[in-house]
Amino acid sequence: MKGTSVKLIIATIKPFKLEDVREALTGIGVRGMMVTEIKGFGSQSGHTEIYRGAEYAVNFVPKIKLEIAVADAMADQVVETIASTARTGKIGDGKIFVLDLTQAMRVRTGDTNEEAL
């Protein structure tokens, strides 16, 4: 069936990497993405900061969440582009998840799945 194989890529990255990742994805043909400012923690489990002389725990660190729907054939290239562009080699570089997308629709035209991207 034409235009039915779509993946949803969810990536968390460091905020200062957003523009580099956006440019790299645009460069390989990604035509859109959703970006959300989030807070989270993983291996780093937060950290401590000093504010007005008092030390306190910061349990969540700022991150950017990207959500990108792409044709199945592009998924591996998108994942590799995000990973190589967002990587600093330090803790907290982020995660990438790839999910099968059951259905996508462009509201304006009614196009579905790959044609909706």
C-alpha positions as a printed NumPy array, in Angstrom:
array([[ 0.   ,  0.   ,  0.   ],
       [ 1.446,  3.341, -1.041],
       [ 2.696,  5.752,  1.601],
       [ 2.01 ,  3.707,  4.7  ],
       [ 5.453,  3.165,  6.219],
       [ 6.113,  6.054,  8.609],
       [ 8.299,  6.309, 11.723],
       [ 8.107,  8.747, 14.617],
       [11.505,  9.71 , 15.952],
       [11.598, 11.211, 19.43 ],
       [14.918, 12.658, 20.504],
       [16.069, 14.496, 23.597],
       [19.089, 16.738, 23.162],
       [20.954, 19.476, 24.989],
       [19.341, 22.875, 24.355],
       [22.445, 24.488, 22.854],
       [22.531, 21.774, 20.154],
       [19.056, 22.565, 18.778],
       [20.076, 24.902, 15.964],
       [22.908, 22.622, 14.778],
       [20.561, 19.615, 14.755],
       [17.824, 21.562, 12.952],
       [20.265, 22.684, 10.257],
       [21.657, 19.162,  9.811],
       [18.169, 17.653,  9.522],
       [17.049, 20.297,  7.046],
       [20.195, 19.509,  5.071],
       [19.187, 15.855,  4.63 ],
       [15.632, 16.718,  3.619],
       [13.605, 16.694,  6.844],
       [10.728, 19.079,  6.162],
       [ 9.36 , 19.612,  9.655],
       [ 9.621, 18.794, 13.314],
       [ 8.012, 19.625, 16.62 ],
       [10.222, 21.074, 19.349],
       [ 9.365, 21.184, 23.039],
       [11.359, 22.513, 25.975],
       [11.356, 19.827, 28.646],
       [13.104, 18.913, 31.881],
       [14.352, 15.461, 32.686],
       [17.117, 13.343, 34.05 ],
       [18.897, 10.145, 33.156],
       [22.319,  8.893, 34.146],
       [23.302, 12.288, 35.447],
       [20.491, 12.235, 38.057],
       [20.507, 15.995, 38.378],
       [23.208, 18.033, 40.08 ],
       [23.716, 20.608, 42.81 ],
       [23.932, 24.359, 42.369],
       [24.671, 27.239, 44.696],
       [22.115, 30.031, 44.84 ],
       [22.62 , 32.996, 47.17 ],
       [25.169, 31.027, 49.15 ],
       [22.998, 27.957, 49.694],
       [23.56 , 24.666, 47.916],
       [20.477, 22.932, 46.584],
       [19.723, 19.924, 44.389],
       [18.555, 20.333, 40.825],
       [16.739, 17.093, 40.098],
       [15.771, 17.858, 36.515],
       [17.931, 19.359, 33.804],
       [16.675, 21.353, 30.804],
       [16.425, 19.41 , 27.549],
       [14.879, 19.828, 24.127],
       [12.506, 17.178, 22.8  ],
       [12.273, 16.756, 19.037],
       [ 9.433, 14.835, 17.409],
       [ 9.945, 14.056, 13.744],
       [ 7.712, 11.953, 11.502],
       [ 9.612, 10.552,  8.532],
       [ 9.244,  7.95 ,  5.813],
       [10.595,  4.596,  6.96 ],
       [13.374,  4.794,  4.377],
       [14.732,  7.998,  5.99 ],
       [14.581,  6.887,  9.63 ],
       [18.122,  5.496,  9.943],
       [19.649,  8.571,  8.307],
       [17.662, 10.9  , 10.583],
       [18.74 ,  8.976, 13.707],
       [22.396,  9.036, 12.658],
       [22.225, 12.742, 11.802],
       [20.723, 13.607, 15.19 ],
       [23.206, 11.404, 17.046],
       [26.298, 12.718, 15.291],
       [25.204, 16.366, 15.49 ],
       [23.995, 16.333, 19.101],
       [26.914, 14.301, 20.485],
       [29.329, 16.153, 22.766],
       [30.784, 13.021, 24.361],
       [29.699, 14.193, 27.796],
       [26.967, 12.839, 30.045],
       [23.486, 14.093, 29.188],
       [23.806, 14.121, 25.393],
       [20.312, 12.624, 25.164],
       [18.363,  9.691, 23.809],
       [16.658,  8.798, 20.525],
       [13.588,  6.58 , 20.235],
       [12.083,  5.287, 16.977],
       [ 8.435,  4.214, 16.931],
       [ 6.169,  2.857, 14.224],
       [ 3.574,  5.494, 13.405],
       [ 0.189,  3.915, 12.773],
       [-1.275,  6.867, 10.916],
       [-0.455, 10.442,  9.955],
       [-2.737, 13.009,  8.32 ],
       [-2.205, 16.509,  6.967],
       [-5.237, 18.408,  8.246],
       [-5.389, 20.916,  5.37 ],
       [-5.464, 18.378,  2.526],
       [-6.457, 15.088,  4.12 ],
       [-3.252, 13.493,  2.782],
       [-2.316, 10.486,  4.862],
       [ 0.83 ,  8.723,  6.01 ],
       [ 3.928,  9.421,  3.897],
       [ 2.061, 11.931,  1.711],
       [ 1.118, 13.852,  4.885],
       [ 4.733, 14.505,  5.77 ]])
